[in-house]
Amino acid sequence: MFNYENLKEPGKPYVIAEIGSNHNGDMGLAREMIKKAKECGADCVKIQSWSKTTIFSRKVYEDNYFLQDDYRDRDDYTLEEIVDKYSVGPEEHKALKQYCDGLGIDFISTGFSKEEIDLLADELDVPFIKVASMDVTNTPLLKYIASKGKPVAISTGLCGLSDIDGAIACLEAGGCKEIVILHCVSIYPPKDEQVNLNNMDTYRMAYRYPVGYSDHTLGVTAPIMSIAKGACIIEKHFTLDKGMEGWDHKISADPEELRQICAACRVGYKMLGTTQIVVSEDEERRGAFQRSIVAARKIHAGERVTLEDLDYKRPGTGIAPKNYETVVGRVASRDIEYDHIITLEDF
């Protein structure tokens, strides 16, 4: 379950399966997706809480402008009809939240209006509010979100640092001190060279808040790599079938891919380890692999040892090769057989 304090320390990333509108307006499908996300290991599922009156202006509907999706070149649907069909009403929100509670998986959403924020924060008591990239510069909405006293995760696609500065300042001024910055590229999907996971380091240096990653790439490489960048949250679009008709299915993770991401999160963060240089092998194993000074020939008692009399072989239980100068020039007090591991007692 979501705990903001846990995000501030290195640990397993909190995985959000972004259902978005991939339920295609079918609440039966939404439940099936939630159940499958839980089975795959996700910590949270997320939908989007827009309606046809809160996301687009009248002009967009009049232009009937579709983004790149399955409906772009079709004339049997209008954008307004699709938005209306895919929207999730308050009662459906409540039913999905109750279903998630029963499964033991967090439920959140992105709200796009004050009414939707009220529903999420006050009625559903979601653990945190997600702010879409498009609303990072929506100061009135940010102020309203801050007033709810909830942690906030903000996606940074479409935004420069000055935009993010303004959003954080706005949230802080409203009393919100629990913020997560999600690196995001708002291209569906971005090219490899556009992913810029190094931006996560920039955000971490610029702000004192935890940093995560919201992904729109194809496949699992980018979200898994974000673990190595210390992502505290990984958000990935999720579908049951990439071939399904709808907006985001093609760029979404299917169950097998989500399972891979969740599995990587369970172990990947442990591999980051510490910034201190430490020898992790135990002493016995180190000794088996390192080398000792040995006699390159039989050295007779009374002979003075030269550098040419020495060789260096496993195991490393004797005098280390780096200390060869403590041996060269000494006089043997007894015969030292060929290949014998030399000790100071030999002199």
HUCORFEN-V586156 format. One record per backbone hydrogen bond with DSSP energy under -0.5 kcal/mol. CO is the residue of the C=O (numbers start at 0). NH is the residue of the N-H. If there is no record, write none. Layout:
CO_NH, CO_NH
//
This chain:
2_5, 2_6, 3_6, 3_7, 4_7, 5_8, 12_14, 13_15, 13_233, 14_16, 14_42, 14_43, 15_17, 15_235, 16_18, 16_45, 17_237, 18_21, 19_47, 20_23, 22_25, 24_26, 25_29, 26_30, 27_31, 28_32, 29_33, 30_34, 31_35, 32_36, 33_37, 34_38, 35_39, 36_40, 36_41, 37_40, 42_105, 43_16, 44_107, 45_18, 45_19, 46_109, 49_87, 50_53, 50_54, 56_59, 56_60, 57_61, 58_62, 59_63, 59_64, 63_65, 66_68, 68_71, 70_73, 77_81, 78_82, 79_83, 80_84, 81_85, 82_86, 86_88, 88_92, 89_93, 90_94, 91_95, 92_96, 93_97, 94_98, 95_99, 96_100, 97_101, 98_102, 99_103, 99_104, 105_44, 107_46, 108_110, 108_129, 109_48, 112_116, 113_117, 114_118, 115_119, 116_120, 117_121, 117_122, 118_123, 119_125, 126_150, 128_152, 129_110, 129_131, 130_154, 131_134, 132_135, 134_137, 136_138, 137_141, 138_142, 139_143, 140_144, 141_145, 142_146, 144_147, 144_149, 145_148, 150_128, 151_179, 152_130, 153_181, 155_158, 159_163, 160_164, 161_165, 162_166, 163_167, 164_168, 165_169, 166_170, 167_171, 168_172, 169_173, 170_175, 171_174, 174_176, 176_178, 177_151, 178_209, 179_153, 179_181, 180_182, 180_211, 181_155, 182_213, 183_185, 184_186, 186_188, 186_189, 190_193, 190_194, 191_194, 195_198, 196_199, 197_200, 197_201, 198_202, 199_203, 200_204, 201_205, 202_206, 209_180, 210_231, 211_182, 212_214, 212_234, 213_184, 214_236, 215_188, 219_223, 220_224, 221_225, 222_226, 223_226, 223_227, 224_227, 224_228, 225_228, 225_230, 226_229, 231_13, 232_212, 233_15, 234_214, 235_17, 236_252, 240_243, 245_69, 247_250, 248_251, 252_238, 253_257, 254_258, 255_259, 256_260, 257_261, 258_262, 259_263, 260_264, 261_265, 262_266, 263_267, 264_268, 266_269, 266_270, 267_270, 267_271, 268_271, 268_272, 269_272, 275_277, 277_279, 281_285, 282_286, 283_287, 284_288, 285_289, 286_314, 286_315, 291_312, 292_341, 293_310, 294_338, 297_299, 298_335, 299_302, 302_331, 304_328, 305_308, 306_309, 308_295, 308_296, 310_293, 312_291, 314_316, 318_292, 319_322, 320_323, 322_325, 323_326, 323_327, 326_329, 329_304, 331_301, 334_336, 335_298, 336_339, 339_294, 339_341, 341_318, 342_345, 343_346, 345_332, 345_333
//
